[in-house]
Amino acid sequence: MAGSTGVLPAPKGYLKRLREICDKYGILLIFDEVITGFGRLGHAFAAERYGVVPDLVTFAKGVTAGAVPMGGVVARKGIYDAFMKGPEHVIELFHGYTYSAHPLAVAASLATLDLYKQEDLFNRAKKLEPLWYDAAMSLKGTPDVLDIRCVGLTCGIDLAPRKDAPGKRGYESLEYAFHDLGMMLRAAGDTLCVSPPLIVSEAQIGEIFEKLGKVIKAIQ
Ligand SMILES: Cc1ncc(COP(=O)(O)O)c(C=O)c1O
């Protein structure tokens, strides 16, 4: 699903069809899993949820639980080999960043991956999905709510834009949520986006959507 643009799920069969088209024309299929990776959709990666294998996967946020900056890319073996097995006299694609494999980031990511496994958090996200969905849908019918979409532990709530001021209601909502209710929201235009940590409790899910209801009603 497209996260940054407001939780837009791919239509049924869309990703499989993309895979077929890419295979047919020799195009690399790249999944940006910066939001969807590491359990957000109840699987290690969204690729698993949708049963489609891309050629490259980019990742970031969840690899360190957002605690330390780190990003990466996973490549199919053939692509990896093309970069790493060049002519005899060179070692590999000679490219690096100042902070590549920074020890602090690597330590944070290894600790995060251990916790994901020990606490079975990807399955936890999967089990919480129906409860999350029901809680989100309880906002249906709230004034100014046009649409609500959930995929895994994410939710996008489209609000009616103010006349001649698209994005204003979204921005006012996140300010109100933060300053008055102590809740951090993200707004993509007039779409409120929510994605809790995978350790969110059932009570906290209730609290999140109760507060969202308050925000939407307050920002008339
Ligand atoms: C889906 C998606 N891709 C990529 C990025 C950018 O990632 P980074 O800042 O790790 O380069 C973001 C940032 O929010 C994102 O949401």
The ligand as an SDF file (V2000), in Angstrom:
LIG
                    3D

 16 16  0  0  0  0  0  0  0  0999 V2000
    7.2350    4.8810    1.9660 C   0  0  0  0  0  0  0  0  0  0  0  0
    8.4500    5.7170    2.2340 C   0  0  0  0  0  0  0  0  0  0  0  0
    9.5260    5.5670    1.4590 N   0  0  0  0  0  0  0  0  0  0  0  0
   10.6510    6.2510    1.6940 C   0  0  0  0  0  0  0  0  0  0  0  0
   10.7220    7.1680    2.7050 C   0  0  0  0  0  0  0  0  0  0  0  0
   11.9930    7.8970    2.9260 C   0  0  0  0  0  0  0  0  0  0  0  0
   12.7710    7.0930    3.7010 O   0  0  0  0  0  0  0  0  0  0  0  0
   14.1930    7.5590    4.2600 P   0  0  0  0  0  0  0  0  0  0  0  0
   13.9520    8.8460    4.9760 O   0  0  0  0  0  0  0  0  0  0  0  0
   14.5830    6.4490    5.1560 O   0  0  0  0  0  0  0  0  0  0  0  0
   15.0750    7.7230    3.0780 O   0  0  0  0  0  0  0  0  0  0  0  0
    9.6300    7.3790    3.5250 C   0  0  0  0  0  0  0  0  0  0  0  0
    9.6930    8.3580    4.6270 C   0  0  0  0  0  0  0  0  0  0  0  0
    8.7600    8.6290    5.3360 O   0  0  0  0  0  0  0  0  0  0  0  0
    8.4690    6.6360    3.2890 C   0  0  0  0  0  0  0  0  0  0  0  0
    7.3970    6.8010    4.0700 O   0  0  0  0  0  0  0  0  0  0  0  0
  1  2  1  0
  2  3  1  0
  2 15  2  0
  3  4  2  0
  4  5  1  0
  5  6  1  0
  5 12  2  0
  6  7  1  0
  7  8  1  0
  8  9  2  0
  8 10  1  0
  8 11  1  0
 12 13  1  0
 12 15  1  0
 13 14  2  0
 15 16  1  0
M  END
$$$$
